[in-house]
Amino acid sequence: MTDLAIRLAGVRKTYGPVTALNGIDLEIERGRVVAILGPNGAGKSTTLNAVLGLTRPDSGTLEVLGGPPRAALAAGRVGAMLQDNGLVDEATIADLLRAFAAWYPSPRPVEEVLERAGLTAERDRRVLKLSGGQKQRVRFALTLIGDPELLIFDEPTVGMDVASRQAFWDELRRLAEDGRTIVFATHYLAEADAYADRIALITEGRVVAEGSGTEIKNRVPGRAVHVTLDAPDATAMAALPGVTDLDVEGTRVHITSTDADATLRALLAKHDDARDIEVGGVDLEAAFVALTRGEKVS
Amino acid sequence: MSALLRLEVIRLLRSPQFLMYLAAFPVGMYLMLVKVLDIGADDPNADPAAVMVSMATYGSLGMALLAAGSIATERHSGWTRQLAITPLTTRAYVIAKTLSGLFVVPLALGLVLLAGAFVGEVRLDALQWIEIIVLVWLAATPFAVLGVTIGYLAAGQAAQGLTVGLYFALAILGGLWWPTSLFPEGLRPFAEASPAYFAGSLGWDAVDGEPVNLTAIGGLAAWTVVFAAIAAWRYKRVAAAG
């Protein structure tokens, strides 16, 4: 008996000359909410497709809920929402949910799932007439209908408006509270930081960092300095001692520095308009950039 | 699987334009042949009842082929991917597609037979009518399976082109447009072993009052196996490439 929901060990997958997964190792415990974070083309989708049995790895070990991926799916223990999956245009939302419910051993009631996905009012509308965001909610509803213990989402909020997005994360939190394992791929750092209790950072088909958001931030040396100036000059800021990264937003300057003390002293010596100074650890975005540096980031 | 079949039926019945277009063509051809071109008036090769059976068969095969052939579109749209992440098996999906192909056959079949009975003045025994309906319907089976096969052979526009191309080629080769007796001597053995010829033979023999053509049924069963084998082989290739 394992308490791992997902285990990948040395999984490789190549498409012709392209290496999508380069011996990836990843262990996801049951009951966790895990974000798979990485730039486009890092191997996030391939990882999820392998977990779902849609992609057969060239080599390596892959276990889902203690067995092969197809067995977990066939038993109705996995629900997944993938990008741009097709639906039946002529069917209504309720038609689709009723059909899907029939394939799972212990489905949730259709009406409950409609409500959870915020689709009660649209239940009898045909898929053809739905907006992109509504279709995404339908895919979410189809993920919930089988009452799965492992839920997998590939870039779930792409194409959702702000309200849908918020509703989605609220619902995900409820699912996590029931003890389900949730894995989502995203390239939004804020989503990973806010909603996952663990983050696996993937670049070029391998996990380069894994842990809580705080642990990942702590892996990157340096401090973040935030300061407001009347008229920030990016070139002058970059020339300050210790500065490795710089971001200017209007009058607010965000500096990543290997020596925050030296940076601040030099800054204050030259700019007596400097105010609202904050010094802290680097944020996840800076950690992300540092940990994936030198790799292709698009 | 019954849940999937229900979705298939919903899909077909709520997009009737495609079906009506497909079903209108053979009945239109039939009316043109018997009413406008007055075929069979003094041509022993063209018995109006046999022409009716040819066009009914032609329409039935097309319905089965194109309805089941929607697999190609669904692979393109990602619907098959959506199904692949459920407990549903590919086998159930393929069987549902084949059955949905057969489900729509009566539309084309019925239209041509009605035109034959009421416009073409074809007179047959009740038993002959029933025999024609049952046999031509069943004869569409290898074509529904061929639709599935094409779905795994090609994708999108290419699959549509391939489907329509094969449909016409097999219908002509099988003697549904012109009797194979008019074909060049060298072509006839091939034509008379082709699936549409076997399908047509069942109906032509029923019109002639012959006993059920067991050779044709055997031939159709063999073609069904051949098409299914190609589909299975292609499906493994497609799945492995995933």
Interface residues (C-beta under 8 A of the other chain):
Chain A: N49 L52 G53 L54 T55 R56 L73 A74 A75 G76 V78 G79 A80 L82 D84 N85 G86 L87 V88 D89 E90 A91 D95 L96 R98 A99 F100 A101 A102 W103 Y104 P105 R126 R139 L142 G146
Chain B: S2 A3 L4 R6 L7 I10 R11 R14 S15 E74 S77 G78 W79 T80 R81 Q82 A84 I85 T86 P87 L88 T89 A239 A240 G242
